[in-house]
Amino acid sequence: MNAPRLVALATALLLPISALASGAAVADQARSGSSVLTSDLADHPSAKAKKKKRKPKVATKANSISVRVLPQIAQAGKGAASPANAQVVLPVSVKPVRRTALVLEVKSGRKWKTLRKANSAANGQHVFTAAAKRGSSAAQYRVRVGKRVSKALSTKQWLTPSFSDTFSGSSLSKAWNHRGTHYNEAVRTCSKGDPRATRVANGTLRLSVLKDPDRGELCTPTSGSATGQYAYRLNGHVGTKGAYSFTYGIAAARVRFPKDSGQHAAFWLQVENPDLRTVNPKINGSEIDVIESYGIDSGKGAKSLGLTTGVHRYSTVDGKTVTYPEGGWVKNAAQYLSGPKDSFHGGYHVFSVEWTPKYYIYRVDGKEYWRTTKDISGTPQFPVLSNLSSDYELNRLKGDAKGLPQHMDVDWIRVWETKH
């Protein structure tokens, strides 16, 4: 037996049976033209392997922890629910700005207990939600990072809203009045507000777009880009003008929007008594559009799922009322949903605005989606809930009247007033 054969035999005797089997399998695959890599060979240092993604580093220390407690403005869900069961919101920010391990603690008796843990985003921010009460009393919370803890905060200031309506009866309360109840070419040629498009039942307010049964003829829009003729429509459009208004605070409504385009459902704040001689919002006020929904096919470029937000200043030019808008489509709106089965038309979500003398912050279930320091109103404003079909969007509803009715549902609305 020659030397090379002796070496090969010795090597074979030293190898385990599994290795010989693997070698045989590889040889068979090589002869057959296949290229399957065995686990033994894959583990070899020279084998190519996919690099595992490194988990981002998470800091366990912070120089400072800033926490706020906001009212019960988080309550996503399929059906109607009591606002008393909504969650308070605790926005957290830490410095240095980096991913940081956070611990939310709640006071229980004289001790602090861990309620939940989370990592902040890379910007050092996170939003916790929690119950407003511990038993029958206001809850107290704080956030811990390592050995450092934030200031303790109580939910007491938010337990009693300044204004609240849960639509628990069979009709609207006296605080609400119907708006825009006449066809108006300057605003909406083919639509008007009407009590028949508003219904209170099962603990919700339904605002609809309906075909007007009193107008059999078709309507030709006089404003916007829509062409052709359309059925006359009745809109659900209500507000609290003359009954309730406020200056500064947090206003929130739990709503479910229609899926289709052709109308826009909205929660907004309107000026009680605008002075159109000036564009100074401190005096004149602004239209505060907390949220508007134009249907999921709208605003695709921004991935908005049809949602817009903003603020409008008012003035007059040549005797006509004009607005100066800020804001636009809500970008990447799916990030505010709980998952692929959640939607803004299939379930309820709480949309809110925090209005101060210095800024507006807009949130959905406590998560911020827009803010601005422009056009800050300094005058009383009142809540409006509406489902309007303006001339410019009529051609977006497939089948015109065959696509009606369209519904917006409101579970509850609340306002917590603040001094600043």
Contacts in CASP RR format, 6 or more apart in sequence:
PFRMAT RR
TARGET T0000
AUTHOR 0000-0000-0000
METHOD contacts of the structure
MODEL  1
MNAPRLVALATALLLPISALASGAAVADQARSGSSVLTSDLADHPSAKAK
KKKRKPKVATKANSISVRVLPQIAQAGKGAASPANAQVVLPVSVKPVRRT
ALVLEVKSGRKWKTLRKANSAANGQHVFTAAAKRGSSAAQYRVRVGKRVS
KALSTKQWLTPSFSDTFSGSSLSKAWNHRGTHYNEAVRTCSKGDPRATRV
ANGTLRLSVLKDPDRGELCTPTSGSATGQYAYRLNGHVGTKGAYSFTYGI
AAARVRFPKDSGQHAAFWLQVENPDLRTVNPKINGSEIDVIESYGIDSGK
GAKSLGLTTGVHRYSTVDGKTVTYPEGGWVKNAAQYLSGPKDSFHGGYHV
FSVEWTPKYYIYRVDGKEYWRTTKDISGTPQFPVLSNLSSDYELNRLKGD
AKGLPQHMDVDWIRVWETKH
1 9 0 8 1.000
12 20 0 8 1.000
18 40 0 8 1.000
19 40 0 8 1.000
22 38 0 8 1.000
22 40 0 8 1.000
22 41 0 8 1.000
23 38 0 8 1.000
25 38 0 8 1.000
26 38 0 8 1.000
26 41 0 8 1.000
29 35 0 8 1.000
29 36 0 8 1.000
37 47 0 8 1.000
41 47 0 8 1.000
42 49 0 8 1.000
56 99 0 8 1.000
56 122 0 8 1.000
57 98 0 8 1.000
57 99 0 8 1.000
58 99 0 8 1.000
58 100 0 8 1.000
58 101 0 8 1.000
58 119 0 8 1.000
59 96 0 8 1.000
59 98 0 8 1.000
59 99 0 8 1.000
59 100 0 8 1.000
59 101 0 8 1.000
59 145 0 8 1.000
60 100 0 8 1.000
60 101 0 8 1.000
60 145 0 8 1.000
60 146 0 8 1.000
61 100 0 8 1.000
61 145 0 8 1.000
61 146 0 8 1.000
61 148 0 8 1.000
62 94 0 8 1.000
62 95 0 8 1.000
62 96 0 8 1.000
62 100 0 8 1.000
62 145 0 8 1.000
62 146 0 8 1.000
62 148 0 8 1.000
63 95 0 8 1.000
63 96 0 8 1.000
64 94 0 8 1.000
64 95 0 8 1.000
65 92 0 8 1.000
65 93 0 8 1.000
65 94 0 8 1.000
65 143 0 8 1.000
65 145 0 8 1.000
65 148 0 8 1.000
65 149 0 8 1.000
65 150 0 8 1.000
66 92 0 8 1.000
66 93 0 8 1.000
66 94 0 8 1.000
66 150 0 8 1.000
67 90 0 8 1.000
67 91 0 8 1.000
67 92 0 8 1.000
67 141 0 8 1.000
67 142 0 8 1.000
67 143 0 8 1.000
67 150 0 8 1.000
67 151 0 8 1.000
67 153 0 8 1.000
68 90 0 8 1.000
68 91 0 8 1.000
68 153 0 8 1.000
69 88 0 8 1.000
69 89 0 8 1.000
69 90 0 8 1.000
69 141 0 8 1.000
69 153 0 8 1.000
69 154 0 8 1.000
69 155 0 8 1.000
69 158 0 8 1.000
70 88 0 8 1.000
70 89 0 8 1.000
70 90 0 8 1.000
70 91 0 8 1.000
70 158 0 8 1.000
70 250 0 8 1.000
70 354 0 8 1.000
70 366 0 8 1.000
71 88 0 8 1.000
71 89 0 8 1.000
71 158 0 8 1.000
71 161 0 8 1.000
71 250 0 8 1.000
71 252 0 8 1.000
71 414 0 8 1.000
71 416 0 8 1.000
72 83 0 8 1.000
72 84 0 8 1.000
72 86 0 8 1.000
72 87 0 8 1.000
72 88 0 8 1.000
72 132 0 8 1.000
72 158 0 8 1.000
72 414 0 8 1.000
73 86 0 8 1.000
73 88 0 8 1.000
73 89 0 8 1.000
73 250 0 8 1.000
73 252 0 8 1.000
73 350 0 8 1.000
73 352 0 8 1.000
73 363 0 8 1.000
73 365 0 8 1.000
73 366 0 8 1.000
74 86 0 8 1.000
74 87 0 8 1.000
74 88 0 8 1.000
74 89 0 8 1.000
74 129 0 8 1.000
74 350 0 8 1.000
74 365 0 8 1.000
74 366 0 8 1.000
75 81 0 8 1.000
75 83 0 8 1.000
75 85 0 8 1.000
75 86 0 8 1.000
75 87 0 8 1.000
75 254 0 8 1.000
75 348 0 8 1.000
75 350 0 8 1.000
75 365 0 8 1.000
76 338 0 8 1.000
76 342 0 8 1.000
76 347 0 8 1.000
76 348 0 8 1.000
76 349 0 8 1.000
76 350 0 8 1.000
76 365 0 8 1.000
77 347 0 8 1.000
77 348 0 8 1.000
77 349 0 8 1.000
78 346 0 8 1.000
78 347 0 8 1.000
78 348 0 8 1.000
79 347 0 8 1.000
79 348 0 8 1.000
79 411 0 8 1.000
80 202 0 8 1.000
80 203 0 8 1.000
80 204 0 8 1.000
80 348 0 8 1.000
80 411 0 8 1.000
81 254 0 8 1.000
81 348 0 8 1.000
81 411 0 8 1.000
82 166 0 8 1.000
82 412 0 8 1.000
83 164 0 8 1.000
83 166 0 8 1.000
83 254 0 8 1.000
83 412 0 8 1.000
83 414 0 8 1.000
84 132 0 8 1.000
86 132 0 8 1.000
86 254 0 8 1.000
86 350 0 8 1.000
87 129 0 8 1.000
87 130 0 8 1.000
87 131 0 8 1.000
87 132 0 8 1.000
88 129 0 8 1.000
88 130 0 8 1.000
88 131 0 8 1.000
88 132 0 8 1.000
88 139 0 8 1.000
88 155 0 8 1.000
88 158 0 8 1.000
89 127 0 8 1.000
89 128 0 8 1.000
89 129 0 8 1.000
89 363 0 8 1.000
89 366 0 8 1.000
90 104 0 8 1.000
90 127 0 8 1.000
90 128 0 8 1.000
90 129 0 8 1.000
90 130 0 8 1.000
90 141 0 8 1.000
90 143 0 8 1.000
90 153 0 8 1.000
91 125 0 8 1.000
91 126 0 8 1.000
91 127 0 8 1.000
91 366 0 8 1.000
91 368 0 8 1.000
92 102 0 8 1.000
92 120 0 8 1.000
92 125 0 8 1.000
92 126 0 8 1.000
92 127 0 8 1.000
92 128 0 8 1.000
92 143 0 8 1.000
92 150 0 8 1.000
93 120 0 8 1.000
93 124 0 8 1.000
93 125 0 8 1.000
94 100 0 8 1.000
94 102 0 8 1.000
94 120 0 8 1.000
94 124 0 8 1.000
94 125 0 8 1.000
94 145 0 8 1.000
95 124 0 8 1.000
97 122 0 8 1.000
97 123 0 8 1.000
97 124 0 8 1.000
98 120 0 8 1.000
98 122 0 8 1.000
98 124 0 8 1.000
99 119 0 8 1.000
99 120 0 8 1.000
99 121 0 8 1.000
99 122 0 8 1.000
99 124 0 8 1.000
100 119 0 8 1.000
100 120 0 8 1.000
100 124 0 8 1.000
100 145 0 8 1.000
101 117 0 8 1.000
101 119 0 8 1.000
101 145 0 8 1.000
101 146 0 8 1.000
102 117 0 8 1.000
102 118 0 8 1.000
102 119 0 8 1.000
102 120 0 8 1.000
102 126 0 8 1.000
102 128 0 8 1.000
102 143 0 8 1.000
102 144 0 8 1.000
102 145 0 8 1.000
103 114 0 8 1.000
103 116 0 8 1.000
103 117 0 8 1.000
103 143 0 8 1.000
103 144 0 8 1.000
103 145 0 8 1.000
103 146 0 8 1.000
104 114 0 8 1.000
104 115 0 8 1.000
104 116 0 8 1.000
104 117 0 8 1.000
104 118 0 8 1.000
104 128 0 8 1.000
104 130 0 8 1.000
104 141 0 8 1.000
104 142 0 8 1.000
104 143 0 8 1.000
105 112 0 8 1.000
105 113 0 8 1.000
105 114 0 8 1.000
105 115 0 8 1.000
105 141 0 8 1.000
105 142 0 8 1.000
105 143 0 8 1.000
105 144 0 8 1.000
105 149 0 8 1.000
106 112 0 8 1.000
106 113 0 8 1.000
106 115 0 8 1.000
106 130 0 8 1.000
106 134 0 8 1.000
106 139 0 8 1.000
106 140 0 8 1.000
106 141 0 8 1.000
107 113 0 8 1.000
107 134 0 8 1.000
107 139 0 8 1.000
107 140 0 8 1.000
107 141 0 8 1.000
107 142 0 8 1.000
107 152 0 8 1.000
108 134 0 8 1.000
112 142 0 8 1.000
115 130 0 8 1.000
115 141 0 8 1.000
116 128 0 8 1.000
118 126 0 8 1.000
118 128 0 8 1.000
119 126 0 8 1.000
120 126 0 8 1.000
127 366 0 8 1.000
127 367 0 8 1.000
127 368 0 8 1.000
128 141 0 8 1.000
128 143 0 8 1.000
129 365 0 8 1.000
129 366 0 8 1.000
130 139 0 8 1.000
130 141 0 8 1.000
131 139 0 8 1.000
132 138 0 8 1.000
132 139 0 8 1.000
132 155 0 8 1.000
132 158 0 8 1.000
132 159 0 8 1.000
133 139 0 8 1.000
133 155 0 8 1.000
133 159 0 8 1.000
134 140 0 8 1.000
138 154 0 8 1.000
138 155 0 8 1.000
138 156 0 8 1.000
138 159 0 8 1.000
139 154 0 8 1.000
139 155 0 8 1.000
140 152 0 8 1.000
140 153 0 8 1.000
140 154 0 8 1.000
140 155 0 8 1.000
141 152 0 8 1.000
141 153 0 8 1.000
141 155 0 8 1.000
142 149 0 8 1.000
142 150 0 8 1.000
142 151 0 8 1.000
142 152 0 8 1.000
142 153 0 8 1.000
143 149 0 8 1.000
143 150 0 8 1.000
144 150 0 8 1.000
158 416 0 8 1.000
161 414 0 8 1.000
161 415 0 8 1.000
161 416 0 8 1.000
162 246 0 8 1.000
162 415 0 8 1.000
162 416 0 8 1.000
162 417 0 8 1.000
163 175 0 8 1.000
163 240 0 8 1.000
163 244 0 8 1.000
163 246 0 8 1.000
163 383 0 8 1.000
163 413 0 8 1.000
163 414 0 8 1.000
163 415 0 8 1.000
163 417 0 8 1.000
164 412 0 8 1.000
164 413 0 8 1.000
164 414 0 8 1.000
164 415 0 8 1.000
165 173 0 8 1.000
165 175 0 8 1.000
165 176 0 8 1.000
165 412 0 8 1.000
165 413 0 8 1.000
165 414 0 8 1.000
166 203 0 8 1.000
166 411 0 8 1.000
166 412 0 8 1.000
167 200 0 8 1.000
167 203 0 8 1.000
167 204 0 8 1.000
167 205 0 8 1.000
167 410 0 8 1.000
167 411 0 8 1.000
167 412 0 8 1.000
168 203 0 8 1.000
169 200 0 8 1.000
169 203 0 8 1.000
170 200 0 8 1.000
170 201 0 8 1.000
171 200 0 8 1.000
172 198 0 8 1.000
172 200 0 8 1.000
172 205 0 8 1.000
172 238 0 8 1.000
174 243 0 8 1.000
175 240 0 8 1.000
175 243 0 8 1.000
175 244 0 8 1.000
176 238 0 8 1.000
176 239 0 8 1.000
176 240 0 8 1.000
176 243 0 8 1.000
177 238 0 8 1.000
177 239 0 8 1.000
177 240 0 8 1.000
177 241 0 8 1.000
177 242 0 8 1.000
177 243 0 8 1.000
178 193 0 8 1.000
178 194 0 8 1.000
178 195 0 8 1.000
178 198 0 8 1.000
178 236 0 8 1.000
178 237 0 8 1.000
178 238 0 8 1.000
179 193 0 8 1.000
179 237 0 8 1.000
179 238 0 8 1.000
179 239 0 8 1.000
179 241 0 8 1.000
179 384 0 8 1.000
179 386 0 8 1.000
180 187 0 8 1.000
180 192 0 8 1.000
180 193 0 8 1.000
180 237 0 8 1.000
181 192 0 8 1.000
181 193 0 8 1.000
181 194 0 8 1.000
182 192 0 8 1.000
183 189 0 8 1.000
183 190 0 8 1.000
183 191 0 8 1.000
183 192 0 8 1.000
183 232 0 8 1.000
184 192 0 8 1.000
185 222 0 8 1.000
185 223 0 8 1.000
186 223 0 8 1.000
187 223 0 8 1.000
187 390 0 8 1.000
188 235 0 8 1.000
188 388 0 8 1.000
188 389 0 8 1.000
188 390 0 8 1.000
188 391 0 8 1.000
189 219 0 8 1.000
189 220 0 8 1.000
189 221 0 8 1.000
189 222 0 8 1.000
189 223 0 8 1.000
189 391 0 8 1.000
190 219 0 8 1.000
190 221 0 8 1.000
190 230 0 8 1.000
190 231 0 8 1.000
190 232 0 8 1.000
190 233 0 8 1.000
190 389 0 8 1.000
190 391 0 8 1.000
190 394 0 8 1.000
191 209 0 8 1.000
191 232 0 8 1.000
191 233 0 8 1.000
191 234 0 8 1.000
191 235 0 8 1.000
191 388 0 8 1.000
191 389 0 8 1.000
191 390 0 8 1.000
191 391 0 8 1.000
192 212 0 8 1.000
192 233 0 8 1.000
192 234 0 8 1.000
192 235 0 8 1.000
193 234 0 8 1.000
193 235 0 8 1.000
193 236 0 8 1.000
193 237 0 8 1.000
194 210 0 8 1.000
194 212 0 8 1.000
194 234 0 8 1.000
194 235 0 8 1.000
194 236 0 8 1.000
196 210 0 8 1.000
196 234 0 8 1.000
197 207 0 8 1.000
197 208 0 8 1.000
197 209 0 8 1.000
197 210 0 8 1.000
197 234 0 8 1.000
197 235 0 8 1.000
197 236 0 8 1.000
197 237 0 8 1.000
197 387 0 8 1.000
198 205 0 8 1.000
198 206 0 8 1.000
198 207 0 8 1.000
198 208 0 8 1.000
198 236 0 8 1.000
198 238 0 8 1.000
199 205 0 8 1.000
199 206 0 8 1.000
199 208 0 8 1.000
200 206 0 8 1.000
203 411 0 8 1.000
204 409 0 8 1.000
204 410 0 8 1.000
204 411 0 8 1.000
205 238 0 8 1.000
205 385 0 8 1.000
205 409 0 8 1.000
205 410 0 8 1.000
206 407 0 8 1.000
206 408 0 8 1.000
206 409 0 8 1.000
206 410 0 8 1.000
207 235 0 8 1.000
207 236 0 8 1.000
207 237 0 8 1.000
207 238 0 8 1.000
207 265 0 8 1.000
207 385 0 8 1.000
207 386 0 8 1.000
207 387 0 8 1.000
207 407 0 8 1.000
207 408 0 8 1.000
207 409 0 8 1.000
207 410 0 8 1.000
208 234 0 8 1.000
208 235 0 8 1.000
208 236 0 8 1.000
208 387 0 8 1.000
208 405 0 8 1.000
208 406 0 8 1.000
208 407 0 8 1.000
208 408 0 8 1.000
209 233 0 8 1.000
209 234 0 8 1.000
209 235 0 8 1.000
209 236 0 8 1.000
209 258 0 8 1.000
209 263 0 8 1.000
209 387 0 8 1.000
209 388 0 8 1.000
209 389 0 8 1.000
209 404 0 8 1.000
209 405 0 8 1.000
209 406 0 8 1.000
210 233 0 8 1.000
210 234 0 8 1.000
210 404 0 8 1.000
210 405 0 8 1.000
211 231 0 8 1.000
211 232 0 8 1.000
211 233 0 8 1.000
211 234 0 8 1.000
211 401 0 8 1.000
211 404 0 8 1.000
211 405 0 8 1.000
212 231 0 8 1.000
212 232 0 8 1.000
212 233 0 8 1.000
212 234 0 8 1.000
214 232 0 8 1.000
215 231 0 8 1.000
215 232 0 8 1.000
216 231 0 8 1.000
216 232 0 8 1.000
217 232 0 8 1.000
218 229 0 8 1.000
218 230 0 8 1.000
218 231 0 8 1.000
218 232 0 8 1.000
219 229 0 8 1.000
219 230 0 8 1.000
219 231 0 8 1.000
219 232 0 8 1.000
220 228 0 8 1.000
220 229 0 8 1.000
221 227 0 8 1.000
221 228 0 8 1.000
221 230 0 8 1.000
221 391 0 8 1.000
221 392 0 8 1.000
221 394 0 8 1.000
222 391 0 8 1.000
223 390 0 8 1.000
223 391 0 8 1.000
223 392 0 8 1.000
224 390 0 8 1.000
224 391 0 8 1.000
224 392 0 8 1.000
225 392 0 8 1.000
226 391 0 8 1.000
226 392 0 8 1.000
226 393 0 8 1.000
226 394 0 8 1.000
226 395 0 8 1.000
227 395 0 8 1.000
228 395 0 8 1.000
230 394 0 8 1.000
230 395 0 8 1.000
230 400 0 8 1.000
230 401 0 8 1.000
231 400 0 8 1.000
231 401 0 8 1.000
231 404 0 8 1.000
233 389 0 8 1.000
233 404 0 8 1.000
235 263 0 8 1.000
235 386 0 8 1.000
235 387 0 8 1.000
235 388 0 8 1.000
235 389 0 8 1.000
236 386 0 8 1.000
236 387 0 8 1.000
236 388 0 8 1.000
237 384 0 8 1.000
237 385 0 8 1.000
237 386 0 8 1.000
237 387 0 8 1.000
237 388 0 8 1.000
238 384 0 8 1.000
238 385 0 8 1.000
238 386 0 8 1.000
239 270 0 8 1.000
239 382 0 8 1.000
239 383 0 8 1.000
239 384 0 8 1.000
239 385 0 8 1.000
240 382 0 8 1.000
240 383 0 8 1.000
240 384 0 8 1.000
241 270 0 8 1.000
241 272 0 8 1.000
241 382 0 8 1.000
242 272 0 8 1.000
242 382 0 8 1.000
243 382 0 8 1.000
244 382 0 8 1.000
244 383 0 8 1.000
244 415 0 8 1.000
245 272 0 8 1.000
245 380 0 8 1.000
245 381 0 8 1.000
245 382 0 8 1.000
246 380 0 8 1.000
246 381 0 8 1.000
246 382 0 8 1.000
246 415 0 8 1.000
246 417 0 8 1.000
247 377 0 8 1.000
247 378 0 8 1.000
247 379 0 8 1.000
247 380 0 8 1.000
247 381 0 8 1.000
247 417 0 8 1.000
248 355 0 8 1.000
248 356 0 8 1.000
248 357 0 8 1.000
248 378 0 8 1.000
248 417 0 8 1.000
248 418 0 8 1.000
248 419 0 8 1.000
248 420 0 8 1.000
249 354 0 8 1.000
249 355 0 8 1.000
249 356 0 8 1.000
249 415 0 8 1.000
249 416 0 8 1.000
249 417 0 8 1.000
249 418 0 8 1.000
250 352 0 8 1.000
250 353 0 8 1.000
250 354 0 8 1.000
250 355 0 8 1.000
250 415 0 8 1.000
250 416 0 8 1.000
250 418 0 8 1.000
251 269 0 8 1.000
251 290 0 8 1.000
251 352 0 8 1.000
251 353 0 8 1.000
251 355 0 8 1.000
251 383 0 8 1.000
251 413 0 8 1.000
251 414 0 8 1.000
251 415 0 8 1.000
252 350 0 8 1.000
252 351 0 8 1.000
252 352 0 8 1.000
252 353 0 8 1.000
252 413 0 8 1.000
252 414 0 8 1.000
252 415 0 8 1.000
253 267 0 8 1.000
253 290 0 8 1.000
253 350 0 8 1.000
253 351 0 8 1.000
253 352 0 8 1.000
253 383 0 8 1.000
253 385 0 8 1.000
253 410 0 8 1.000
253 412 0 8 1.000
253 413 0 8 1.000
253 414 0 8 1.000
254 348 0 8 1.000
254 349 0 8 1.000
254 350 0 8 1.000
254 410 0 8 1.000
254 411 0 8 1.000
254 412 0 8 1.000
254 413 0 8 1.000
255 265 0 8 1.000
255 267 0 8 1.000
255 291 0 8 1.000
255 348 0 8 1.000
255 349 0 8 1.000
255 351 0 8 1.000
255 385 0 8 1.000
255 408 0 8 1.000
255 409 0 8 1.000
255 410 0 8 1.000
255 411 0 8 1.000
256 344 0 8 1.000
256 345 0 8 1.000
256 346 0 8 1.000
256 347 0 8 1.000
256 348 0 8 1.000
256 349 0 8 1.000
256 408 0 8 1.000
256 409 0 8 1.000
256 411 0 8 1.000
257 265 0 8 1.000
257 293 0 8 1.000
257 295 0 8 1.000
257 344 0 8 1.000
257 345 0 8 1.000
257 408 0 8 1.000
258 265 0 8 1.000
258 293 0 8 1.000
258 295 0 8 1.000
258 345 0 8 1.000
258 387 0 8 1.000
258 406 0 8 1.000
258 407 0 8 1.000
258 408 0 8 1.000
259 295 0 8 1.000
259 296 0 8 1.000
259 343 0 8 1.000
259 345 0 8 1.000
259 346 0 8 1.000
260 295 0 8 1.000
260 297 0 8 1.000
260 397 0 8 1.000
260 398 0 8 1.000
260 403 0 8 1.000
260 406 0 8 1.000
261 294 0 8 1.000
261 295 0 8 1.000
261 296 0 8 1.000
261 297 0 8 1.000
261 298 0 8 1.000
261 393 0 8 1.000
261 396 0 8 1.000
261 397 0 8 1.000
262 294 0 8 1.000
262 295 0 8 1.000
262 389 0 8 1.000
262 393 0 8 1.000
262 394 0 8 1.000
262 395 0 8 1.000
262 396 0 8 1.000
262 397 0 8 1.000
262 406 0 8 1.000
263 387 0 8 1.000
263 388 0 8 1.000
263 389 0 8 1.000
263 390 0 8 1.000
263 393 0 8 1.000
263 397 0 8 1.000
263 406 0 8 1.000
264 292 0 8 1.000
264 293 0 8 1.000
264 294 0 8 1.000
264 295 0 8 1.000
264 387 0 8 1.000
264 388 0 8 1.000
264 390 0 8 1.000
264 393 0 8 1.000
265 292 0 8 1.000
265 293 0 8 1.000
265 386 0 8 1.000
265 387 0 8 1.000
265 388 0 8 1.000
265 408 0 8 1.000
266 289 0 8 1.000
266 290 0 8 1.000
266 291 0 8 1.000
266 292 0 8 1.000
266 293 0 8 1.000
266 384 0 8 1.000
266 385 0 8 1.000
266 386 0 8 1.000
266 387 0 8 1.000
266 388 0 8 1.000
267 290 0 8 1.000
267 291 0 8 1.000
267 351 0 8 1.000
267 383 0 8 1.000
267 384 0 8 1.000
267 385 0 8 1.000
267 410 0 8 1.000
267 413 0 8 1.000
268 287 0 8 1.000
268 288 0 8 1.000
268 289 0 8 1.000
268 290 0 8 1.000
268 291 0 8 1.000
268 292 0 8 1.000
268 383 0 8 1.000
268 384 0 8 1.000
268 386 0 8 1.000
269 287 0 8 1.000
269 288 0 8 1.000
269 290 0 8 1.000
269 353 0 8 1.000
269 355 0 8 1.000
269 381 0 8 1.000
269 382 0 8 1.000
269 383 0 8 1.000
269 384 0 8 1.000
270 287 0 8 1.000
270 381 0 8 1.000
270 382 0 8 1.000
270 384 0 8 1.000
271 284 0 8 1.000
271 285 0 8 1.000
271 286 0 8 1.000
271 287 0 8 1.000
271 314 0 8 1.000
271 377 0 8 1.000
271 379 0 8 1.000
271 380 0 8 1.000
271 381 0 8 1.000
272 379 0 8 1.000
272 380 0 8 1.000
272 381 0 8 1.000
272 382 0 8 1.000
273 379 0 8 1.000
273 380 0 8 1.000
274 284 0 8 1.000
274 285 0 8 1.000
274 314 0 8 1.000
274 379 0 8 1.000
275 283 0 8 1.000
275 284 0 8 1.000
276 284 0 8 1.000
276 314 0 8 1.000
276 315 0 8 1.000
276 316 0 8 1.000
276 321 0 8 1.000
277 316 0 8 1.000
278 284 0 8 1.000
278 315 0 8 1.000
279 313 0 8 1.000
279 314 0 8 1.000
279 315 0 8 1.000
279 324 0 8 1.000
281 313 0 8 1.000
281 375 0 8 1.000
281 376 0 8 1.000
281 377 0 8 1.000
281 378 0 8 1.000
282 376 0 8 1.000
282 377 0 8 1.000
282 378 0 8 1.000
282 379 0 8 1.000
283 378 0 8 1.000
283 379 0 8 1.000
284 313 0 8 1.000
284 314 0 8 1.000
284 315 0 8 1.000
284 379 0 8 1.000
285 313 0 8 1.000
285 314 0 8 1.000
285 377 0 8 1.000
285 378 0 8 1.000
285 379 0 8 1.000
285 381 0 8 1.000
286 311 0 8 1.000
286 312 0 8 1.000
286 313 0 8 1.000
286 314 0 8 1.000
286 375 0 8 1.000
286 376 0 8 1.000
286 377 0 8 1.000
287 311 0 8 1.000
287 312 0 8 1.000
287 314 0 8 1.000
287 323 0 8 1.000
288 310 0 8 1.000
288 311 0 8 1.000
288 353 0 8 1.000
288 355 0 8 1.000
288 360 0 8 1.000
288 377 0 8 1.000
288 381 0 8 1.000
289 308 0 8 1.000
289 309 0 8 1.000
289 310 0 8 1.000
289 311 0 8 1.000
289 312 0 8 1.000
290 309 0 8 1.000
290 351 0 8 1.000
290 352 0 8 1.000
290 353 0 8 1.000
290 362 0 8 1.000
291 307 0 8 1.000
291 308 0 8 1.000
291 309 0 8 1.000
291 330 0 8 1.000
291 351 0 8 1.000
291 362 0 8 1.000
291 364 0 8 1.000
292 307 0 8 1.000
292 308 0 8 1.000
292 309 0 8 1.000
293 306 0 8 1.000
293 307 0 8 1.000
293 308 0 8 1.000
293 344 0 8 1.000
293 345 0 8 1.000
293 408 0 8 1.000
294 306 0 8 1.000
294 307 0 8 1.000
294 308 0 8 1.000
294 393 0 8 1.000
295 305 0 8 1.000
295 306 0 8 1.000
295 345 0 8 1.000
296 305 0 8 1.000
296 306 0 8 1.000
296 343 0 8 1.000
296 344 0 8 1.000
296 345 0 8 1.000
297 306 0 8 1.000
297 396 0 8 1.000
298 304 0 8 1.000
298 306 0 8 1.000
298 396 0 8 1.000
299 306 0 8 1.000
299 329 0 8 1.000
301 329 0 8 1.000
302 328 0 8 1.000
302 329 0 8 1.000
302 330 0 8 1.000
302 331 0 8 1.000
302 332 0 8 1.000
303 331 0 8 1.000
303 332 0 8 1.000
303 333 0 8 1.000
303 334 0 8 1.000
304 329 0 8 1.000
304 330 0 8 1.000
304 331 0 8 1.000
304 332 0 8 1.000
304 333 0 8 1.000
305 330 0 8 1.000
305 333 0 8 1.000
305 334 0 8 1.000
305 343 0 8 1.000
305 344 0 8 1.000
306 329 0 8 1.000
306 330 0 8 1.000
306 333 0 8 1.000
307 329 0 8 1.000
307 330 0 8 1.000
307 333 0 8 1.000
307 344 0 8 1.000
308 327 0 8 1.000
308 328 0 8 1.000
308 329 0 8 1.000
308 330 0 8 1.000
309 327 0 8 1.000
309 328 0 8 1.000
309 330 0 8 1.000
309 362 0 8 1.000
309 369 0 8 1.000
309 370 0 8 1.000
310 325 0 8 1.000
310 326 0 8 1.000
310 327 0 8 1.000
310 328 0 8 1.000
310 362 0 8 1.000
310 370 0 8 1.000
310 372 0 8 1.000
311 325 0 8 1.000
311 326 0 8 1.000
311 327 0 8 1.000
311 360 0 8 1.000
311 372 0 8 1.000
311 374 0 8 1.000
311 375 0 8 1.000
312 323 0 8 1.000
312 324 0 8 1.000
312 325 0 8 1.000
312 326 0 8 1.000
312 375 0 8 1.000
313 323 0 8 1.000
313 324 0 8 1.000
313 375 0 8 1.000
314 321 0 8 1.000
314 322 0 8 1.000
314 323 0 8 1.000
315 321 0 8 1.000
315 322 0 8 1.000
315 323 0 8 1.000
315 324 0 8 1.000
316 322 0 8 1.000
324 375 0 8 1.000
326 372 0 8 1.000
326 374 0 8 1.000
326 375 0 8 1.000
327 370 0 8 1.000
327 372 0 8 1.000
330 369 0 8 1.000
330 370 0 8 1.000
333 344 0 8 1.000
333 369 0 8 1.000
336 349 0 8 1.000
336 364 0 8 1.000
336 365 0 8 1.000
336 367 0 8 1.000
336 369 0 8 1.000
337 343 0 8 1.000
337 344 0 8 1.000
348 409 0 8 1.000
348 411 0 8 1.000
349 364 0 8 1.000
349 365 0 8 1.000
350 364 0 8 1.000
350 365 0 8 1.000
350 366 0 8 1.000
351 362 0 8 1.000
351 363 0 8 1.000
351 364 0 8 1.000
352 362 0 8 1.000
352 363 0 8 1.000
352 364 0 8 1.000
352 366 0 8 1.000
353 360 0 8 1.000
353 361 0 8 1.000
353 362 0 8 1.000
353 363 0 8 1.000
354 360 0 8 1.000
354 361 0 8 1.000
354 362 0 8 1.000
354 363 0 8 1.000
355 376 0 8 1.000
355 377 0 8 1.000
356 376 0 8 1.000
356 418 0 8 1.000
356 420 0 8 1.000
357 376 0 8 1.000
357 378 0 8 1.000
357 420 0 8 1.000
358 373 0 8 1.000
358 376 0 8 1.000
359 371 0 8 1.000
359 372 0 8 1.000
359 373 0 8 1.000
359 376 0 8 1.000
360 371 0 8 1.000
360 372 0 8 1.000
360 376 0 8 1.000
361 368 0 8 1.000
361 370 0 8 1.000
361 371 0 8 1.000
362 368 0 8 1.000
362 369 0 8 1.000
362 370 0 8 1.000
362 371 0 8 1.000
363 369 0 8 1.000
383 413 0 8 1.000
383 415 0 8 1.000
385 408 0 8 1.000
385 410 0 8 1.000
385 413 0 8 1.000
387 406 0 8 1.000
387 407 0 8 1.000
387 408 0 8 1.000
389 397 0 8 1.000
389 406 0 8 1.000
394 400 0 8 1.000
397 403 0 8 1.000
397 404 0 8 1.000
397 406 0 8 1.000
END
